[in-house]
């Protein structure tokens, strides 16, 4: 008799991103170089495509597969962009960001100290997905973050008026 399966498989969290990529095999290699990803499993699809792959980055797992445009599985490149950002916490954001850029990512937001207490930057991977990379620097109360946010938005408005 088999043991009852856990509702969330071992090693997973309750939310697991699934990336659709044009060129998933190349993306796997990029994620290994850029983020130290470990391939947990891979199932090839027709014509040399990746039907499904599981990668572990830090303590999290992501799924990815090649796009299949004849279905609803389309990549950001085919769709002309993405509305999601994958956020990655690391011990040293500056080093991790540099590594990802050196691997082929494109900076879209320089690494800087942010009002919410993280040092944070964003990049786009070569496959159209956006990644935020951060190191948490300060534990702040909700009130402190709200006050800093208001000051940030006020400074943005004044910069916009003077431009």
Number of C-alpha atoms within 10 A of each C-alpha: 3 4 5 6 8 7 7 10 9 8 9 13 11 7 10 11 11 14 22 23 26 23 16 22 18 13 18 22 15 20 21 18 16 20 19 17 20 17 17 12 11 17 11 14 12 7 6 9 17 21 16 18 21 19 20 20 16 13 8 15 20 18 17 21 28 24 23 15 12 7 7 9 14 18 24 18 16 13 10 8 13 12 7 9 14 12 14 17 16 16 11 13 22 18 11 20 27 14 16 24 16 12 18 16 24 17 18 13 12 12 20 13 15 18 18 20 18 19 20 24 22 21 23 19 20 18 20 21 21 23 21 19 25 26 19 17 14 12 11 12 11 10 9 14 16 14 13 16 15 13 13 13 11 12 12 11 11 10 10 9 8 6 5
